[in-house]
């Protein structure tokens, strides 16, 4: 598939997600309350020694590409927001989360999942790399929870077709407890 088509689909997905969230921007303040604990299936429990540092709702798309007549996940494209609805991070292929506030980033790989009927599964991801000194510096684990939508079409496909399917989720970020 051509890079320009993939970039256009990703940009369109992010634009749609941003439009749904609004265009407010801003920075988290030290007075922001600590994140409330999240409910997760036992299979997605974060190991002891880690503490919850951020919980952000996300809205975006899961983009699928046709491979050998079947839909295969190509990439996610989502916008994460804070409690006030301000965009705080972008989520894309890698998977990677990049802070729009300070440029810090975290890459991760799924290590456990919890299937849900009619939606993409909930996940436990372990960080594989971080960069920067901001909000995502030192992240060790991420949970994708409360998923809705995002499921690949069940119909057959041909050629290099692509489709983006809207989804929402809550992402919870953890760092080592000190």
BELLIN-V271874 format. One record per backbone hydrogen bond with DSSP energy under -0.5 kcal/mol. NH is the residue of the N-H (numbers start at 1). CO is the residue of the C=O. If there is no record, write none. Layout:
# BELLIN-V271874
nh:NH co:CO
nh:NH co:CO
This chain:
# BELLIN-V271874
nh:6 co:2
nh:7 co:3
nh:8 co:4
nh:9 co:5
nh:10 co:6
nh:11 co:7
nh:12 co:8
nh:13 co:9
nh:14 co:10
nh:15 co:11
nh:16 co:12
nh:17 co:13
nh:18 co:14
nh:19 co:15
nh:20 co:16
nh:21 co:17
nh:22 co:18
nh:32 co:29
nh:40 co:38
nh:44 co:41
nh:45 co:42
nh:50 co:47
nh:51 co:175
nh:53 co:173
nh:54 co:173
nh:56 co:171
nh:57 co:81
nh:58 co:169
nh:59 co:79
nh:60 co:167
nh:61 co:77
nh:62 co:165
nh:63 co:61
nh:63 co:75
nh:64 co:62
nh:64 co:163
nh:65 co:72
nh:66 co:161
nh:67 co:70
nh:70 co:67
nh:72 co:65
nh:74 co:63
nh:75 co:63
nh:77 co:61
nh:78 co:91
nh:79 co:59
nh:80 co:89
nh:81 co:57
nh:82 co:86
nh:85 co:82
nh:87 co:24
nh:88 co:80
nh:89 co:80
nh:90 co:98
nh:91 co:78
nh:92 co:96
nh:95 co:92
nh:96 co:92
nh:97 co:106
nh:98 co:90
nh:99 co:104
nh:100 co:88
nh:101 co:88
nh:103 co:99
nh:105 co:131
nh:106 co:97
nh:107 co:129
nh:108 co:95
nh:109 co:126
nh:111 co:124
nh:112 co:124
nh:114 co:122
nh:116 co:119
nh:119 co:116
nh:120 co:149
nh:122 co:114
nh:123 co:144
nh:124 co:112
nh:125 co:142
nh:126 co:109
nh:127 co:140
nh:128 co:107
nh:129 co:107
nh:131 co:105
nh:137 co:134
nh:139 co:136
nh:140 co:174
nh:141 co:174
nh:142 co:125
nh:143 co:172
nh:144 co:123
nh:145 co:143
nh:145 co:170
nh:148 co:168
nh:150 co:166
nh:157 co:69
nh:161 co:158
nh:163 co:64
nh:165 co:62
nh:167 co:60
nh:168 co:148
nh:169 co:58
nh:170 co:145
nh:171 co:56
nh:172 co:143
nh:172 co:170
nh:173 co:54
nh:174 co:141
nh:175 co:51
nh:176 co:138
nh:177 co:49
